[in-house]
Every structure is written in structure tokens, then in C-alpha cells.
């Protein structure tokens, strides 16, 4: 397994899947390792278990990164203002 490091936190597992992405999917959907594999067929079960083991060994740092990313996304959403598409859909009564 090859990890690409970003400030000592593995950014990716394999070629295209972020460790944090796997962790967030597991937590949000309560997926088992097998269910994660169904969603990410390019990852082996061994890679998924290794990713989850890494997460539990570095949980504080990864949780801090997830929270930082969440705050940054929320700030960006607020700065961007309302979406023109969402506003149009609200005006048409298709979105609350």
C-alpha cells in the first residue's frame, strides 16, 4: 500500500481514494469493510482494513483534519452566497 503524505497524514490509498473519504463514508453510512469494498471495487479488502487501522491509530489527527475541512467548506459556502440554480428552483417551488 502506498500512502501519499500531507503533513504526516496519508492523503490517498491506492491511486485515487482518500483515506479521509473512506473514514467519512464508513462513519456516515455505517458501512462494514465489505460494504466499503462494494463502493470502492478498486480497493482490496486488505487496503480497506489497513486504512481503517491507520485511522484508529491516528484518529485525533484525522478527526481534526475532517473538522478543519468541514469548517473551511462551510465558510466557502457562506462566502459564495446562494446558488443561482438553487434560487431558480426555489422560485419554481421545486426546492425548499
Secondary structure, DSSP 8 states (H G I E B T S, - for coil): --EEEETTEEEEETTTEEHHHHHHHHHHHT--HHHHHHH-TTS-HHHHHHHHHHHHHTHHHHHHHHHHHHHHHHHHHHHH-S-HHHHHHHHTTS--
